[in-house]
Amino acid sequence: MHVTDIAPTVLDLLRIPAPAVFAGYGTRPMDGISFRATLEHAESPVLRAAQHYELAGNRGYVKDGWKIVSLQPPGKPIDLDNWMLFDLRDDPTEISDLASARPDKLTELVMAFDADAEANYVYPLDNRGVRRSLTVPPYLEASLKEPRTFYPGVGTAALSVVAPMIADRDYTLSCEFSYRAGDAGVLFALGDPIAGMALFARDGKLTFFYHGGQGRTAECVLPVRDGDQSFVLSHRALGGRRGAGRVTVNGEDVATLDMSPTTILGLGVGEGLDLGRDRRLHVTARYGGEGACVYTNAVRFLRIEPGPQAPDSYANRPERLAQRD
């Protein structure tokens, strides 16, 4: 069985045919096969005997007990012909490569893989490693330049939404909130113990804390007074993953911080943005205590206005340009 078999099985169990048209567009035929018969009768014969695989340039194909594999180390030149061949019936742990001994079987399976690959847009292969996850598809390029405003009372804003807005680029982050003597908790938190930033109140102090990884941190204590407050972080990406941040409170300069390394906050790894709390892994242990460290006063909003990318940055690189590398 394969993941592509799940949708056909669900439709089969519900007695619903796969739609030939959806929202006015013709649909692709199902790639998988329903395994409803297996759910209802354990002795039912296997209905599928072949499946192709591809992940980060690594390829595989299984058919009738035979398997071919092609591995591509990240960032290395791709070798389209380094196939290995295994007989899974006699060698289930894939120890003995039979590519040289059975060139006929190897050729048969490679041709079958290529046919499936052509039908499922597998080529061209891409083994760029982590930089692949930091590129931007064409349909998202414009959105990465748009400011966004986040409000309390909702769930964590996904890192995949927030990270590109601050990843190795200029940006302005502003937060409006209220404060009175004795308030405590997290006003906003972006990221986690690996990389992130937070503004928090504790022991009569308001502290902004930043770390971009590699064990380097930056922080400043903000002047406090009762009433409404306006916190602004103006970040400049200097190249070489160096960054400088200017912190102002209520329009007055407070500090200039060395925010190197400026974070790229790897997409898909880590936590997003919380307002008025830090729900899961804390950006810093300095908050004190456990739980979400809910702020005891009001946070009205946080706004991020993205600016230019650092000239040598590999974060947010348009995919249309990365494909030329």
C-alpha positions in Angstrom: 0.0 0.0 0.0 1.0 3.6 -0.5 -0.3 7.0 0.6 -2.0 7.5 -2.8 -4.2 4.5 -2.0 -6.0 6.3 0.9 -8.2 8.7 -1.1 -9.5 5.9 -3.5 -10.2 3.7 -0.4 -12.2 6.5 1.4 -14.2 7.2 -1.7 -14.8 3.4 -2.2 -16.0 3.0 1.4 -18.4 5.9 1.0 -19.5 4.6 -2.4 -18.6 7.9 -4.0 -17.0 8.0 -7.4 -14.0 10.2 -7.9 -15.2 13.4 -9.6 -14.2 13.9 -13.2 -14.6 17.6 -12.9 -14.1 19.9 -9.9 -14.8 23.7 -9.9 -15.0 23.6 -13.6 -11.7 21.9 -14.2 -11.0 18.3 -15.3 -9.3 16.2 -12.5 -6.3 13.9 -12.8 -7.2 10.2 -12.5 -6.5 8.6 -9.2 -2.9 7.2 -8.9 -3.7 4.8 -6.1 -5.9 1.7 -5.8 -8.6 1.1 -3.1 -7.7 -1.4 -0.4 -11.3 -1.7 0.8 -11.2 -5.4 0.0 -8.3 -5.9 2.4 -10.1 -4.1 5.2 -13.1 -6.3 4.7 -11.3 -9.6 4.0 -7.8 -10.1 5.3 -7.1 -12.9 2.8 -7.8 -10.6 -0.2 -5.0 -10.7 -2.8 -2.7 -7.7 -3.2 -4.0 -5.4 -5.9 -0.9 -3.3 -6.6 2.6 -4.5 -7.3 4.5 -1.3 -8.2 5.3 2.1 -6.8 7.7 4.9 -7.6 9.4 7.2 -5.0 11.3 10.4 -5.0 12.5 12.6 -2.2 15.2 15.4 -2.4 16.5 13.8 -5.6 16.7 10.3 -4.2 14.7 7.9 -6.4 13.2 4.4 -5.9 10.9 1.9 -7.6 9.4 -1.3 -6.4 7.8 -3.9 -8.6 7.0 -7.6 -8.1 9.5 -8.0 -5.3 12.3 -6.1 -7.1 13.6 -2.7 -6.1 15.8 -0.1 -7.7 17.4 2.8 -5.7 19.4 5.9 -6.7 20.8 8.1 -4.0 21.9 11.7 -4.5 23.9 13.4 -1.7 22.6 16.9 -0.9 24.4 19.6 -2.9 26.4 17.2 -5.0 26.2 16.9 -8.8 23.3 14.6 -9.7 24.2 11.2 -11.2 21.2 9.9 -13.1 22.7 6.5 -13.7 23.9 5.3 -10.3 21.1 2.8 -9.9 21.2 -0.2 -7.5 19.1 -3.3 -7.8 17.8 -5.5 -5.0 15.7 -8.7 -4.9 13.5 -8.0 -1.8 12.3 -11.6 -1.6 15.8 -12.9 -0.9 17.4 -9.7 0.4 14.8 -7.7 2.3 17.4 -5.5 3.9 19.0 -4.5 0.6 22.5 -5.8 1.1 23.4 -7.3 -2.3 23.4 -4.9 -5.2 22.5 -7.0 -8.3 22.7 -4.1 -10.9 25.8 -5.7 -12.6 24.5 -9.2 -12.4 20.9 -8.4 -13.8 21.2 -5.5 -16.3 18.1 -6.7 -18.0 16.0 -6.4 -14.8 17.6 -3.1 -14.0 16.8 -1.6 -17.4 13.2 -2.8 -17.2 12.7 -1.1 -13.8 14.5 2.1 -14.7 12.2 2.5 -17.8 9.2 1.8 -15.6 10.4 4.5 -13.1 10.9 7.0 -15.8 7.5 6.4 -17.2 5.9 7.1 -13.8 8.3 10.0 -13.2 7.2 11.7 -16.4 3.5 11.2 -15.5 4.0 12.7 -12.0 6.4 15.6 -12.7 9.3 14.0 -10.8 11.9 15.6 -13.1 14.0 17.7 -12.9 15.6 16.4 -9.7 16.4 18.8 -6.9 18.9 17.9 -4.2 19.8 21.3 -2.8 19.3 20.4 0.8 18.1 23.0 3.3 18.4 25.9 0.8 15.6 24.2 -1.2 13.2 24.9 1.7 14.1 28.6 1.7 13.3 29.4 -1.9 10.0 31.0 -2.9 7.7 29.8 -5.6 6.5 32.4 -8.1 3.0 32.6 -6.7 4.3 33.7 -3.3 6.9 36.3 -4.4 4.6 39.3 -4.2 3.1 38.3 -0.9 6.5 38.3 0.9 6.7 42.0 0.4 3.4 42.8 2.0 3.1 44.0 5.6 1.0 41.9 8.0 -0.7 42.7 11.2 -1.2 40.0 13.8 -3.7 40.2 16.7 -4.1 38.4 20.0 -6.8 35.9 20.8 -6.0 33.5 18.0 -3.7 30.6 17.5 0.0 30.6 16.8 0.8 32.2 13.5 2.7 29.6 11.5 6.4 30.0 11.1 6.1 29.4 7.4 4.0 32.7 7.3 6.2 34.8 9.6 9.7 33.6 8.9 10.0 34.8 5.3 9.1 38.3 6.5 12.2 38.6 8.7 14.6 36.1 7.3 18.0 37.8 6.6 16.3 41.0 5.4 15.4 44.5 6.5 12.2 44.7 8.4 10.3 46.8 10.9 8.4 45.1 13.8 6.1 47.2 15.9 4.0 46.1 18.9 1.3 48.2 20.7 0.5 47.2 24.2 -0.4 48.5 27.7 1.7 48.3 30.8 1.4 49.0 34.5 3.7 48.4 37.4 3.6 44.7 38.4 2.6 43.3 35.0 4.3 40.1 33.9 4.4 37.6 31.1 5.2 37.4 27.4 4.0 40.2 25.1 5.1 38.4 21.9 7.3 35.5 21.1 8.6 34.4 17.7 10.6 31.2 17.4 11.9 28.8 20.1 15.1 28.0 22.0 16.9 27.3 18.7 16.3 30.8 17.2 13.9 33.5 18.0 13.0 36.8 19.8 10.6 37.8 22.6 9.4 40.8 24.5 8.5 40.0 28.1 7.8 41.6 31.5 9.2 40.3 34.7 10.3 41.7 38.1 9.3 45.3 37.1 11.3 45.2 33.9 10.4 45.0 30.2 13.1 43.1 28.3 13.6 42.5 24.6 15.6 39.3 23.9 17.0 38.0 20.6 19.0 35.0 19.5 19.7 33.9 16.0 21.5 30.7 16.8 25.1 29.8 17.3 24.9 30.7 21.0 24.9 34.5 20.4 22.2 36.6 22.0 21.3 40.3 22.3 19.0 42.0 24.7 18.0 45.3 26.2 15.8 46.5 29.1 13.1 49.0 28.0 12.1 52.1 30.0 8.8 51.5 31.6 5.9 53.8 32.6 2.2 53.1 33.2 -0.1 53.4 30.2 0.0 52.6 26.5 3.3 51.7 24.9 4.7 51.5 21.4 7.7 49.1 20.8 9.5 49.3 17.4 12.4 47.1 16.2 14.0 48.4 13.0 16.3 45.7 11.6 18.9 46.1 8.9 20.4 43.0 7.2 24.1 43.8 6.6 25.1 40.8 4.5 27.0 37.8 5.7 24.1 37.0 8.0 25.0 40.0 10.0 22.2 42.2 11.4 21.7 45.4 13.4 18.5 46.3 15.3 17.4 49.7 16.5 14.9 49.6 19.4 12.6 52.5 20.1 9.9 52.9 22.7 7.2 55.5 22.4 9.3 57.2 19.7 12.5 57.4 21.7 15.7 55.4 20.9 16.5 52.8 23.5 19.3 50.7 22.1 21.2 49.5 19.0 21.7 45.7 19.1 24.1 43.5 17.2 21.6 40.9 15.8 24.2 38.6 14.2 23.7 36.0 13.0 20.5 37.4 11.6 18.0 34.6 11.6 16.7 32.7 8.7 14.3 30.7 11.0 14.3 27.6 8.8 10.8 27.0 7.3 9.0 24.1 8.7 11.3 23.8 11.7 10.4 25.7 14.9 7.6 27.7 16.3 5.7 30.6 14.9 4.4 33.8 16.5 2.4 34.1 19.7 0.9 37.3 21.1 0.3 37.8 24.8 2.0 34.4 25.6 4.5 31.8 24.5 2.5 28.6 24.1 5.1 25.9 23.7 8.9 25.9 23.8 10.0 29.2 25.3 12.3 31.5 23.3 14.3 32.0 26.6 14.1 30.6 30.1 14.3 34.1 31.4 10.5 34.4 31.5 10.5 32.2 34.6 8.0 29.5 35.5 6.3 27.1 33.2 3.2 27.2 31.0 2.4 29.9 28.4 3.5 32.9 30.6 0.4 34.8 29.7 0.8 38.6 29.8 -1.3 40.2 32.5 -2.2 43.3 30.5 -3.3 44.0 26.9 -1.4 43.5 23.7 -3.3 45.2 20.8 -1.4 44.1 17.8 2.0 43.3 16.2 2.9 44.4 12.7 5.8 43.3 10.5 6.8 45.4 7.5 9.3 43.5 5.3 12.1 45.4 3.5 14.9 44.4 1.1 16.7 41.1 1.3 20.4 41.1 2.2 22.3 41.2 -1.2 24.1 37.9 -0.5 21.2 36.1 1.2 20.0 32.6 0.2 16.8 33.0 2.2 13.6 33.9 0.2 15.5 33.4 -3.1 12.9 33.3 -5.9 12.7 29.7 -7.2 12.8 31.0 -10.8 16.4 32.3 -10.1 17.4 29.4 -7.9 16.7 27.0 -10.8 19.4 28.8 -12.8 22.1 28.1 -10.2 
